[in-house]
Amino acid sequence: MLKVAVLGTEGRTGQAVIARLAGRQDYQYTDRLADAELLVVSPGIAPRDYPQVDIPIISEIELAYRLNPSPVVAVTGTNGKTTTTTLIALLLNVPAVGNIGVPYISIAQEYPYLAVEVSSYMLENIREFRPRIAVILNLTEDHLGRHGDMAGYAAAKKRILLNQTAADYVVYNAADPRVAEMVQTARSQKVPFSAETKLQQDYAAARAVARLCGKTEAYIDKILADFPGVEHRMEKVGTYNGIRVINDSKGTNVDATVVALESEPQNKHIILIAGGRDKLTALQPLAAAMRGRVKKLILLGEAQERFARELDGFDRILVADYDAAVRESFRQAGRGDLILLSPACASWDMFRSFEERGAYFKELVRKYAP
């Protein structure tokens, strides 16, 4: 029996690991690191904070892979992971797990496949993890504070291909030059996809996976047509006296917010709420997407000052919290306008997650909407 310690026991992932090991004969949880023969680390803990130990350090998805024989469809990329993973799970009628909210380790039952959303953090400590189908959506600046630079970030993402063989597949966005370069050395069979817009790439990737798994075009078309969307990702909250409100709390980086803005015409009608934990990425693409679309920019959170400084060509309002942000948004909006929460930042300066941020935003909309 292998004794396993967990780094990050207070979080959802750590608790799921401990629960999964209860009663097993091959692995046993121990709260004494000195007794452990294996250390499982939660993805939110950076490598610089790991203890100095002489035992193997693995991620939760690595241990989950060892314990569940279900073939894996693993989805990664900077943006679109949750939507794509959700679509794949619907198309294959299997659970969606991983970074999407349900820990992979918590699934004990065997399925024809598991749709697993994997982040760069999760991929840092894999050893045997081998997706039957790997999906790589895109690669833009994100998590540079953790990975140092784009090269480090790309290297972490590329680990999704580490253990694949010629019997496996990689479904990848051929229109993204960084992704195309990443898969050049892949040993797996390459299945490219393309889409006219960034919003359509999730559907294109999911469709490619479904085809590989033997689903007919008629079946795929029906499932995709009925898909309601993902909460907190371009979620339509409602229309109030002609003012539309959209919750895009999952827009946690600049590229995601650019996609949200570019889905709207350039008629200067958007009240954009942005800011949060700053990822220190360049704001020029955001400024370009805002031009001609954003009527008022409402800023808050730790990124507030930098965003205000670098986006000085826009009419900016700085507020202290979300209550003030939503209140001010309705003051500034008129009939035909759109209030868009798409922060371009992480949520951790004010909330535990983007889900909590989005839920609170919707609660405030119901409070202040005319």
C-alpha positions in Angstrom: 0.0 0.0 0.0 1.4 3.4 -1.1 1.0 6.2 1.4 -0.2 9.4 -0.2 0.1 13.0 1.2 -1.9 15.9 -0.3 -0.8 19.5 -0.7 -3.9 21.7 -0.6 -6.2 19.6 1.6 -8.6 22.5 2.2 -9.6 22.9 -1.4 -12.1 21.0 -3.5 -9.5 19.0 -5.3 -7.6 18.0 -2.2 -10.8 16.9 -0.4 -11.8 14.8 -3.5 -8.4 13.0 -3.5 -8.7 12.2 0.2 -12.3 10.9 -0.3 -11.3 8.8 -3.3 -8.5 7.1 -1.4 -10.7 6.1 1.5 -10.9 2.4 1.9 -8.6 1.5 -1.0 -6.0 -1.3 -0.7 -3.4 0.2 -3.1 -3.3 3.8 -1.9 -3.7 5.2 1.6 -4.0 8.9 2.6 -1.7 10.2 5.3 -1.6 13.6 6.8 2.0 13.2 7.8 4.3 14.2 4.9 7.2 12.5 6.6 5.4 9.1 6.2 4.3 9.7 2.6 5.7 7.8 -0.5 3.8 10.0 -3.0 2.7 13.7 -2.9 -0.4 14.8 -4.8 -0.5 18.6 -5.3 -3.6 20.8 -5.9 -3.3 22.8 -9.2 -3.7 26.1 -7.4 -0.4 25.7 -5.5 2.6 26.9 -7.5 5.8 24.8 -7.8 7.8 27.4 -5.8 5.6 26.5 -2.8 6.2 22.8 -2.9 8.0 21.3 0.1 11.5 19.9 -0.5 10.8 16.1 -0.6 12.5 13.1 -2.1 9.2 11.4 -3.1 7.4 11.7 -6.5 5.1 14.7 -6.9 2.1 14.3 -9.1 -1.0 16.2 -10.0 -4.6 15.1 -9.2 -5.3 14.3 -12.8 -2.3 11.9 -12.8 -3.6 10.0 -9.9 -7.1 10.0 -11.3 -5.8 8.6 -14.6 -4.1 5.7 -12.7 -7.3 4.9 -10.8 -9.9 5.1 -13.5 -9.6 3.0 -16.7 -11.9 5.2 -18.8 -10.3 6.5 -22.0 -9.8 10.3 -21.8 -10.6 13.1 -24.1 -8.5 15.9 -22.6 -9.2 19.6 -23.6 -6.7 22.4 -23.1 -6.1 25.9 -24.5 -6.2 29.4 -23.2 -9.9 30.0 -23.9 -13.0 27.9 -24.7 -12.0 24.9 -22.6 -15.2 24.7 -20.5 -17.5 25.2 -23.4 -15.7 22.6 -25.5 -15.5 20.1 -22.7 -19.2 20.5 -22.0 -20.0 20.0 -25.7 -17.9 16.9 -25.9 -19.5 15.4 -22.8 -23.0 16.0 -24.3 -22.0 14.6 -27.7 -20.6 11.4 -26.1 -23.1 11.3 -23.2 -20.3 11.1 -20.6 -19.3 13.2 -17.6 -17.4 16.4 -17.9 -14.7 16.7 -15.2 -11.5 18.3 -14.3 -10.9 22.1 -14.4 -14.6 22.4 -15.3 -15.5 22.1 -11.6 -16.0 18.3 -10.9 -12.6 16.8 -9.8 -11.5 14.0 -12.2 -10.4 12.0 -9.1 -14.0 11.8 -7.8 -15.2 9.6 -10.7 -14.9 6.0 -9.8 -17.2 4.5 -12.4 -15.8 3.4 -15.8 -17.2 5.1 -18.9 -16.7 4.8 -22.7 -14.8 8.1 -22.3 -14.4 10.9 -19.8 -14.3 14.5 -21.1 -11.6 16.2 -19.0 -10.8 19.9 -19.0 -7.1 20.3 -18.1 -5.3 23.5 -17.3 -1.6 24.2 -17.6 -1.3 24.0 -13.8 -2.8 20.4 -13.9 -0.4 19.3 -16.7 2.8 20.4 -14.8 3.0 17.2 -12.8 1.7 14.4 -15.0 3.8 11.3 -15.6 1.7 8.6 -17.2 -1.5 10.7 -18.1 -2.3 9.8 -21.7 -5.4 11.1 -23.4 -6.8 8.9 -26.1 -7.8 12.2 -27.7 -6.1 15.5 -26.9 -7.7 18.8 -27.9 -5.7 22.0 -28.1 -7.9 25.1 -28.8 -5.6 28.1 -28.8 -2.7 29.7 -27.0 -2.5 33.3 -26.0 -0.9 35.2 -23.1 -2.1 33.9 -19.8 -0.8 32.8 -16.4 2.6 34.4 -17.1 3.1 35.0 -13.3 3.1 31.2 -12.8 5.0 30.1 -16.0 7.3 33.1 -16.4 6.8 33.7 -20.1 5.0 32.4 -23.1 7.6 29.7 -23.7 7.0 28.4 -20.2 3.3 28.5 -20.6 3.4 26.8 -24.0 5.7 24.1 -22.6 3.2 23.3 -19.8 0.3 23.1 -22.3 2.4 20.9 -24.6 2.6 18.2 -21.9 -0.8 17.1 -22.9 1.0 15.3 -25.8 3.7 13.9 -23.6 2.6 10.2 -23.4 0.5 10.0 -26.6 1.4 7.3 -29.2 0.5 6.7 -32.8 -2.7 5.0 -31.6 -4.0 8.3 -30.1 -5.2 11.6 -31.7 -4.6 15.3 -31.2 -7.4 17.6 -32.4 -5.9 21.0 -32.9 -6.7 24.5 -34.1 -4.7 24.8 -37.3 -5.4 28.5 -37.5 -3.5 29.2 -34.3 0.3 29.4 -35.2 1.4 28.6 -31.7 -0.8 25.5 -31.6 0.3 24.4 -35.1 3.9 24.7 -34.0 3.2 22.8 -30.7 1.8 19.7 -32.5 4.5 19.4 -35.1 6.4 16.9 -33.0 3.4 15.0 -31.7 3.5 11.2 -32.1 -0.3 11.0 -32.2 -2.5 11.3 -35.3 -3.1 14.9 -36.1 -6.7 16.1 -36.7 -6.8 19.8 -37.6 -9.9 22.0 -37.4 -10.7 25.5 -38.3 -13.5 28.0 -37.6 -14.5 31.4 -39.1 -14.6 33.1 -35.7 -13.1 32.3 -32.3 -16.6 31.8 -30.9 -17.1 28.9 -33.3 -13.9 27.1 -32.6 -15.4 25.3 -29.6 -18.1 23.8 -31.7 -15.6 22.8 -34.5 -13.3 21.1 -32.0 -16.2 19.2 -30.3 -17.5 18.1 -33.8 -14.1 16.7 -34.7 -14.0 14.7 -31.5 -17.5 13.3 -32.0 -16.6 12.2 -35.5 -13.5 10.3 -34.2 -15.8 8.6 -31.7 -18.2 7.4 -34.4 -21.1 9.9 -34.1 -23.1 10.7 -37.2 -23.4 14.3 -38.6 -27.1 14.3 -38.1 -26.7 13.4 -34.4 -23.9 16.0 -33.9 -26.0 18.7 -35.6 -29.0 18.0 -33.3 -26.9 18.1 -30.1 -25.1 21.3 -31.0 -28.3 23.0 -32.1 -29.9 22.3 -28.7 -26.9 23.4 -26.6 -27.9 26.2 -24.3 -24.4 27.5 -23.5 -22.3 27.6 -20.4 -23.0 29.6 -17.3 -20.8 32.7 -16.9 -19.6 32.5 -20.5 -21.5 35.1 -22.6 -24.5 34.2 -20.5 -27.6 36.3 -21.3 -28.8 37.6 -17.9 -31.8 39.5 -19.3 -33.0 42.7 -20.9 -34.3 45.6 -18.8 -36.0 48.6 -20.3 -34.1 47.9 -23.5 -30.7 47.4 -21.8 -29.2 44.0 -22.4 -27.0 42.4 -19.7 -24.4 39.7 -20.3 -22.4 37.8 -17.7 -19.0 36.8 -19.1 -17.3 36.3 -15.7 -15.3 33.5 -17.3 -13.6 36.1 -19.4 -10.5 35.8 -17.2 -7.9 37.1 -19.7 -7.6 39.7 -22.3 -8.2 37.3 -25.3 -11.5 36.1 -23.8 -12.7 39.7 -23.4 -11.6 40.5 -26.9 -13.8 37.6 -28.2 -16.7 38.9 -26.2 -16.4 42.4 -27.5 -15.9 41.3 -31.1 -19.2 39.5 -31.0 -20.9 43.0 -30.9 -21.1 45.6 -33.7 -19.0 48.8 -33.5 -21.7 51.3 -32.5 -20.4 52.4 -29.1 -23.1 50.9 -27.0 -21.2 48.7 -24.5 -20.8 49.5 -20.8 -17.8 47.2 -20.0 -17.1 46.1 -16.4 -13.5 44.9 -16.2 -10.7 44.4 -13.7 -9.7 41.9 -11.0 -6.4 40.0 -10.3 -4.0 41.4 -12.9 -2.3 38.8 -15.2 0.0 41.5 -16.5 -0.7 40.8 -20.1 -0.5 43.4 -22.9 -3.7 45.5 -23.2 -3.3 46.6 -26.9 -5.5 43.9 -28.3 -8.2 44.8 -25.7 -8.0 48.5 -26.7 -8.4 47.6 -30.3 -11.5 45.5 -29.6 -12.9 48.3 -27.4 -12.5 51.0 -30.0 -15.9 51.9 -31.6 -17.7 49.5 -29.2 -17.2 50.7 -25.6 -19.3 53.7 -24.4 -18.1 53.5 -20.8 -15.4 51.5 -19.1 -16.0 50.7 -15.5 -12.9 49.4 -13.7 -12.3 47.8 -10.3 -10.0 45.4 -8.5 -6.3 45.1 -8.3 -5.8 45.7 -12.0 -7.8 49.0 -11.8 -4.9 51.4 -11.9 -2.9 49.8 -14.7 -6.0 49.3 -16.8 -7.0 53.0 -16.3 -3.5 54.1 -17.2 -3.1 52.0 -20.3 -6.7 52.5 -21.6 -6.6 56.2 -21.1 -8.2 56.8 -24.5 -11.6 55.6 -23.2 -14.2 57.2 -20.9 -13.3 55.4 -17.6 -15.1 55.2 -14.3 -13.2 53.7 -11.3 -15.3 52.1 -8.6 -14.5 50.3 -5.3 -16.6 47.2 -5.6 -19.1 45.2 -7.7 -22.1 46.8 -6.0 -20.9 50.2 -7.2 -20.0 48.8 -10.6 -23.4 47.5 -11.4 -25.2 50.5 -9.9 -23.0 52.8 -12.1 -23.5 50.6 -15.2 -27.3 51.1 -15.1 -26.8 54.8 -14.5 -24.7 55.1 -17.7 -26.8 52.7 -19.9 -29.7 53.6 -22.1 -32.1 51.8 -24.3 -30.2 49.8 -26.9 -27.0 49.6 -24.7 -25.3 46.4 -23.4 -23.9 46.0 -19.9 -21.1 43.4 -20.3 -19.2 41.9 -17.4 -16.0 40.5 -19.0 -13.2 41.3 -16.6 -10.1 40.3 -18.6 -8.7 39.3 -15.2 -8.8 36.5 -12.6 -11.3 36.8 -9.8 -9.1 35.9 -6.8 -8.6 39.5 -5.5 -12.3 39.7 -4.6 -13.8 36.2 -5.0 -12.9 32.6 -4.7 -13.7 31.8 -8.3 -15.1 33.3 -11.5 -18.3 31.4 -10.7 -18.8 33.2 -7.5 -18.1 36.5 -9.2 -20.6 35.8 -11.9 -23.3 34.7 -9.5 -22.8 37.9 -7.4 -23.0 40.0 -10.6 -26.3 38.4 -11.5 -27.6 39.0 -8.0 -26.7 42.7 -8.2 -28.3 43.0 -11.7 -31.6 41.8 -10.2 -31.2 44.3 -7.4 -30.4 47.4 -9.5 -32.1 46.7 -12.9 -34.8 49.2 -13.8 
